[in-house]
Amino acid sequence: MRRALALLAVVALAGCGGGTPRRAAPKPPRLPRALAQSWQQQAGAVGSALAAGDGCGAQRLATSLQASVVAAVNGRKVPRRFFEPLTSGVNALVSEITCVPPPAKPPEHGHKEKHGKGHGDE
């Protein structure tokens, strides 16, 4: 859960602009707003699944988030400055989630008891 919150913080900070722009300093690198918002929503969904005790759902959502981050990095949509914190954060998030499937139901016996009327019990 802490990793999801940390990842949310990185995404939020990377996607937000600062106060008034300075002319002397170069513009700091930023994530495209659409990516930051999408990742923030995805990380929030991971956190919600974890809070609900759905480790398998959280793992599935985190893996999807990881794939989205990797695709954006490989597509050069992420400033270099954010490569390491984003990829290491999402990789750690995925690795820390445990999926414990619910216990399997015992198999049903494909036959019914043949006792009672009509089966020679009389």
C-alpha positions as CSV (number, residue, x, y, z in Angstrom):
1,M,0.0,0.0,0.0
2,R,2.9,2.4,0.8
3,R,4.4,1.7,-2.6
4,A,1.1,2.7,-4.3
5,L,1.0,5.9,-2.4
6,A,4.7,6.7,-3.1
7,L,4.1,6.0,-6.8
8,L,1.1,8.3,-6.7
9,A,3.2,11.0,-5.2
10,V,5.9,10.7,-7.9
11,V,3.3,10.8,-10.7
12,A,1.5,13.7,-9.2
13,L,4.6,15.8,-8.7
14,A,6.0,14.9,-12.1
15,G,2.7,15.9,-13.9
16,C,2.1,19.1,-12.1
17,G,3.6,22.5,-13.0
18,G,5.1,24.8,-10.5
19,G,4.1,28.4,-9.7
20,T,5.1,31.3,-12.0
21,P,7.6,30.5,-14.7
22,R,11.1,31.9,-14.4
23,R,12.8,33.2,-17.5
24,A,16.3,32.5,-16.3
25,A,15.9,28.9,-15.4
26,P,15.1,26.2,-18.0
27,K,11.7,24.6,-17.8
28,P,11.8,21.5,-15.6
29,P,10.9,18.2,-17.3
30,R,7.3,17.2,-17.0
31,L,5.2,14.2,-17.7
32,P,2.4,14.7,-20.2
33,R,-0.7,15.5,-18.1
34,A,-2.7,12.6,-19.7
35,L,0.0,10.1,-18.7
36,A,0.2,11.4,-15.2
37,Q,-3.5,11.4,-14.7
38,S,-3.9,7.9,-16.1
39,W,-1.1,6.5,-13.9
40,Q,-2.5,8.3,-10.9
41,Q,-5.9,6.6,-11.5
42,Q,-4.3,3.2,-12.1
43,A,-2.2,3.5,-8.9
44,G,-5.3,4.5,-7.0
45,A,-7.1,1.4,-8.3
46,V,-4.2,-0.7,-7.1
47,G,-4.4,0.9,-3.7
48,S,-8.2,0.4,-3.6
49,A,-7.9,-3.3,-4.5
50,L,-5.2,-3.8,-1.8
51,A,-7.4,-2.0,0.8
52,A,-10.3,-4.3,-0.1
53,G,-8.0,-7.4,0.4
54,D,-8.0,-8.3,-3.3
55,G,-4.3,-9.1,-3.8
56,C,-4.9,-10.9,-7.1
57,G,-6.9,-7.9,-8.5
58,A,-4.2,-5.5,-7.2
59,Q,-1.5,-7.5,-8.8
60,R,-3.3,-7.6,-12.2
61,L,-3.8,-3.8,-12.0
62,A,-0.2,-3.1,-10.9
63,T,1.1,-5.3,-13.8
64,S,-1.1,-3.3,-16.2
65,L,0.3,0.0,-14.7
66,Q,3.8,-1.4,-15.1
67,A,3.2,-2.2,-18.8
68,S,1.9,1.3,-19.3
69,V,5.0,2.9,-17.7
70,V,7.4,0.7,-19.7
71,A,5.5,1.5,-23.0
72,A,5.7,5.2,-22.3
73,V,9.4,5.1,-21.4
74,N,10.2,3.0,-24.5
75,G,8.1,5.4,-26.6
76,R,10.1,8.3,-25.2
77,K,7.1,10.0,-23.7
78,V,8.7,10.2,-20.3
79,P,11.6,12.7,-19.5
80,R,14.8,11.0,-18.7
81,R,14.8,12.4,-15.2
82,F,11.8,10.3,-14.3
83,F,12.9,7.0,-15.8
84,E,14.5,5.6,-12.7
85,P,11.9,6.7,-10.1
86,L,8.9,5.6,-12.2
87,T,10.3,2.3,-13.3
88,S,11.8,1.3,-10.0
89,G,8.7,2.4,-8.1
90,V,6.3,0.5,-10.4
91,N,8.6,-2.6,-10.4
92,A,8.7,-2.6,-6.6
93,L,5.0,-2.2,-6.4
94,V,4.4,-5.2,-8.6
95,S,6.9,-7.3,-6.7
96,E,5.5,-6.5,-3.3
97,I,1.9,-7.5,-4.1
98,T,0.9,-11.1,-3.2
99,C,-1.9,-12.8,-5.0
100,V,-3.4,-15.6,-2.9
101,P,-6.2,-17.2,-4.8
102,P,-9.3,-18.3,-2.8
103,P,-9.3,-21.9,-1.9
104,A,-10.6,-24.2,-4.5
105,K,-14.0,-25.8,-4.0
106,P,-13.9,-29.6,-3.6
107,P,-15.0,-31.3,-6.8
108,E,-18.6,-32.4,-6.9
109,H,-19.3,-36.1,-7.3
110,G,-21.1,-36.4,-10.6
111,H,-23.7,-38.8,-9.2
112,K,-26.6,-38.6,-6.8
113,E,-27.4,-41.1,-4.1
114,K,-29.4,-44.0,-5.5
115,H,-31.4,-44.8,-2.4
116,G,-35.2,-44.7,-1.9
117,K,-38.1,-45.7,-4.0
118,G,-37.5,-47.5,-7.3
119,H,-34.0,-48.6,-6.6
120,G,-34.6,-52.0,-5.0
121,D,-34.5,-50.7,-1.4
122,E,-38.1,-51.8,-0.7
